[in-house]
Amino acid sequence: MQTKKKILICSGLYPPDVGGPAKYAKNLEQEFLKMGYGVKVLAYGAEKKMPIGIRHFWYFFRIILVLPKTDFIIGLDIFSTGFPMVLAGKILGKKTILRVGGDFLWETYVESTGNLIKLKDFYNKKPRLSIKFKIIALFQKFALKNASALASNTTWQKEFFEKVYNLDARKNLVIENFYPARNEIFNDNVSEKNFLFAGRKIKFKNLKILEKVFEELKTEGVKAKLEVVDSLSAEELRKKIKSSYALITVSISDFAPNFIIEGVGANKPFILTEDCGLTEKLNGLGIFIDASGADNIKKAVLNLLDDDIYKDYKKRLTEFNFTHSWQEIAQEFLVIYKSL
């Protein structure tokens, strides 16, 4: 009888941590276990308090210790776990699949400098980088170029990274994010016009401009409220989405915000930056905008407050039937592995 493969999942977060990687790691683990695979999730512990470099070094040796009993490795981010995972895989001859869900270099640059530069402009204009960012860029490039395969969450990101890093398209596949089955009961009797943002309060999310827009609307007598939440459990977030009027994310650039995808499953219209990976998939289900200016955000909010426009988006959402289960995601990772 053939022994099932043993899979190592490398993730910076794992429940009770909250956030996308924690949810991804847990659900992927559960699906592989259901299929009969041996699975180990190696999550950050002490590494969370360590500086860049030291934490990578420490995590690398934790991976090395478990690799002899592992057939292949899945990493859930490029930098924090991806670089040490790919390096360990290269040394011990293990196949590695790296999930590409964001861009640590760009995100960290924006957060540290406060320069709200779009993702594409960051790579096209090539701003001067400090030694710290040059090291991050080196680690990120190594991980992307040396993983056995990449799994981008959208075609938009796949094609963007192929161009920027000159990646082999044959090793760069797409595994879309989890798209929930549609809720059978929708809450269409929302008591107030509250626009919900859920996610990390970091600079590329453009929250200062967003908050300013809603302050202006309040002074003009517009009955619209912004609600900003962070670090919620999956169940708490579902409740918040269900009780919201609409969702809003006006990042200067973004990838495939899970919060918006969750909202689509709950029949919630949204406002989202057009510079992201969801524009093609969710076209017509919400308002996509150039989020670099407050006027564009304000106009989109006012449009969505119009009853006729709002009802039209609600109707379109009820007709959107795309789903992508955790079982399908796990199977797609296996297909990639078997092709290596």
Secondary structure, DSSP 4 states (H G I P E B T S, - for coil): -PPPPEEEEEES--TTS-SHHHHHHHHHHHHHHHTT-EEEEEE-SGGGGSPTTHHHHHHHHHHHHHGGG-SEEEESSIIIIIHHHHHHHHHHT-EEEEEE---HHHHHHHHHH-----HHHHHHH-----HHHHHHHHHHHHHHHHSSEEEESSHHHHHHHHHHHT--GGGEEE-PPPBPPPPSS-----SS-EEEEES---GGG-HHHHHHHHHHHHHTT---EEEEE-S--HHHHHHHHHT-SEEEE--SS-S--HHHHHHHHTT--EEEESSSTTTTTTTTSSEEE-TTSHHHHHHHHHHHHSHHHHHHHHHHHHT----B-HHHHHHHHHHHHHH-
